[in-house]
Amino acid sequence: MPSIVGPIKINSIDGGVINFGDSFYLSPKSNSKVSSGSGSFNTGDFINTNSGLSATNTADPDVADQNVSANA
């Protein structure tokens, strides 16, 4: 028998799955924003990054970038 579950807000889950009853349509949502300078996400054993002068503008004039609303 189908179950009816109202709106649920889960603030944080690091790797996992949550199911409530007989789930027909699952629509997970997430958003994030990262500000980083040049050469900051390089990975490897022998990295040589010559970026000279670098500045990252972290000012955000608009309050919301990626709105996640409701549960649909």
Residue, then its C-alpha position, 0 to 999 in steps of 0.5 A: m500500500p502506498s505511503i504518503v510522506g509530507p515535506i522533509k528537510i535533511n540538512s546533511i548526509d555524506g554518502g547514503v540513501i534514504n527511502f521512505g515507504d514505497s517511493f515512486y519518484l525520488s528527486p534529490k537536490s543539492n547545491s554548493k558554491v566554491s571560490s578558489g584561486s588559480g592552481s588550487f584544484n591541481t592533483g598529482d605527484f609532481i605539480n608545477t604551477n606558475s600562476g604569477l599574481s592571482a586574485t579571486n573575487t569572492a564578493d557575491p552581490d546577489v544573495a541567492d544563486q541556486n535556489v532549492s525550494a519545495n520537495a518536488 
